[in-house]
């Protein structure tokens, strides 16, 4: 892909690259993600790759060699036992655990496409994603298998593989951990689906492999082949699958390494992964980038409440971590963290939502390591901008474009804005997605003349540093997750007692923003609690309205379009 036709005078951020950031990167030498991961697996074979740490400190680990062998076995299971073909979609639905890298790498090694799926999705949300992606198989944690059972018949899914959070732990530790989950916490629901448990699937795969590896399945993959369907609302509407090719991901991994190389040493880093790996941020930065440089990944299945992270931080010499503003803020309000802040951290990365200035300052004073902010989006694999780790950093900015990435700011007519003026941030680079899965109309609205239009409004300072001054018009950011009002309004409108609804985001100390709904009643006896219960049946927790207000009417344009902006102005004071 051509880098850019624009002159250096239009890209002042290059002056900030200095000696430690490479301006032009070589084309990734590996043709696919599994080819790159196989090389890392062999280089760091005997090192621990992943350790899952439970809240009580119990843990299980896998080496690079074990992950490589297990993922080979899973690839054979998918291709030979299930009969899947190259390009078939496989959904992964689980929290952070040892099964995620094994199954994700296995799907990619099989030449198939990963469909990352939030394990907290409601049955409705699962049905939409599986139907839209055409997933033929689902790998799902047993904690939520009952939800899949409710919609399985209405999806194209033909095969279900289940797993347990403490899978691959030492036998006694696994037995204790699973016993607590099943009998004490009663967290494992019953279901009547025909399933194959992951350990059994691996055994079947090993029989098919007969001592071979799975390289024959990925040898023909190229940078243009699809690797991930990563679902996002884009700038508006119902979730769409961003098509991320092997080349998109490999380029972005190289771009991330280029920005972090001054603080990233091969074979020695220990990264804390509290963000979910099914989210593109953690998938690209924590999993793939760190795997390729031989890091040890400390996986936390769920960081809420924040005490669940304590053992992972106290028991391991963490050198890197990623998170959203709320995670860092929560850590610094924990007595154990304040009393004994980690001593080995080289750098922390904030993304998914804007970092608060006070949180960054407090973190760097307490921990003594930089907390840098970045900017990205699913459609860009995701990294676009990053605050440099070396030299002066400008707070309250998204930093500068990663190498091989060009940015322009345009007005509503698509024309370049004058220097110092704000405009829609548009991106061109090898990490930009191929398009939206089976949505050519939406793709054409988003990628225009090779430029990805983000819907975010930014301003560029004289030295090429970018600052977001506004966000996508109506999107709500809850703890780093995109929430789109249309989806919630549609759910509310399904209720027979609701005439119409409008949804906005309002500031929240806990989650950055939270969802608020305004409803016009169809029947007078409807209550807010009744509607919240209705939302709970259709929406994941972070999407549900925290407050529902009833109105006689909603503000609208002359043609009848609801003006969410006026509702936001009421809350924010105009």
HELIX and SHEET records of a PDB file:
HELIX    1   1 UNK A    8  UNK A   10  5                                   3    
HELIX    2   2 UNK A   12  UNK A   16  5                                   5    
HELIX    3   3 UNK A   33  UNK A   43  1                                  11    
HELIX    4   4 UNK A   64  UNK A   76  1                                  13    
HELIX    5   5 UNK A   77  UNK A   81  3                                   5    
HELIX    6   6 UNK A   98  UNK A  109  1                                  12    
HELIX    7   7 UNK A  123  UNK A  133  1                                  11    
HELIX    8   8 UNK A  142  UNK A  144  5                                   3    
HELIX    9   9 UNK A  145  UNK A  151  1                                   7    
HELIX   10  10 UNK A  152  UNK A  154  5                                   3    
HELIX   11  11 UNK A  171  UNK A  179  1                                   9    
HELIX   12  12 UNK A  180  UNK A  184  3                                   5    
HELIX   13  13 UNK A  198  UNK A  209  1                                  12    
HELIX   14  14 UNK A  215  UNK A  218  1                                   4    
HELIX   15  15 UNK A  246  UNK A  260  1                                  15    
HELIX   16  16 UNK A  261  UNK A  263  5                                   3    
HELIX   17  17 UNK A  280  UNK A  282  1                                   3    
HELIX   18  18 UNK A  283  UNK A  289  3                                   7    
HELIX   19  19 UNK A  290  UNK A  292  1                                   3    
HELIX   20  20 UNK A  306  UNK A  309  5                                   4    
HELIX   21  21 UNK A  310  UNK A  315  1                                   6    
HELIX   22  22 UNK A  325  UNK A  331  1                                   7    
HELIX   23  23 UNK A  335  UNK A  339  1                                   5    
HELIX   24  24 UNK A  357  UNK A  367  1                                  11    
HELIX   25  25 UNK A  378  UNK A  380  5                                   3    
HELIX   26  26 UNK A  440  UNK A  446  1                                   7    
HELIX   27  27 UNK A  485  UNK A  494  1                                  10    
HELIX   28  28 UNK A  528  UNK A  538  1                                  11    
HELIX   29  29 UNK A  541  UNK A  543  5                                   3    
HELIX   30  30 UNK A  564  UNK A  572  1                                   9    
SHEET    1   A 9 UNK A  59  UNK A  63  0                                        
SHEET    2   A 9 UNK A  48  UNK A  53 -1                                        
SHEET    3   A 9 UNK A 296  UNK A 299  1                                        
SHEET    4   A 9 UNK A 270  UNK A 273  1                                        
SHEET    5   A 9 UNK A 320  UNK A 323  1                                        
SHEET    6   A 9 UNK A 347  UNK A 350  1                                        
SHEET    7   A 9 UNK A 370  UNK A 377  1                                        
SHEET    8   A 9 UNK A 382  UNK A 386 -1                                        
SHEET    9   A 9 UNK A 400  UNK A 401 -1                                        
SHEET    1   B 8 UNK A 196  UNK A 197  0                                        
SHEET    2   B 8 UNK A 159  UNK A 163  1                                        
SHEET    3   B 8 UNK A 137  UNK A 141  1                                        
SHEET    4   B 8 UNK A  89  UNK A  93  1                                        
SHEET    5   B 8 UNK A 113  UNK A 116  1                                        
SHEET    6   B 8 UNK A 226  UNK A 232  1                                        
SHEET    7   B 8 UNK A 240  UNK A 245 -1                                        
SHEET    8   B 8 UNK A 435  UNK A 436 -1                                        
SHEET    1   C 4 UNK A 405  UNK A 410  0                                        
SHEET    2   C 4 UNK A 423  UNK A 429 -1                                        
SHEET    3   C 4 UNK A 451  UNK A 460 -1                                        
SHEET    4   C 4 UNK A 447  UNK A 448 -1                                        
SHEET    1   D 4 UNK A 405  UNK A 410  0                                        
SHEET    2   D 4 UNK A 423  UNK A 429 -1                                        
SHEET    3   D 4 UNK A 451  UNK A 460 -1                                        
SHEET    4   D 4 UNK A 466  UNK A 470 -1                                        
SHEET    1   E 2 UNK A 476  UNK A 478  0                                        
SHEET    2   E 2 UNK A 481  UNK A 483 -1                                        
SHEET    1   F 3 UNK A 498  UNK A 508  0                                        
SHEET    2   F 3 UNK A 512  UNK A 521 -1                                        
SHEET    3   F 3 UNK A 547  UNK A 550  1                                        
END                                                                             
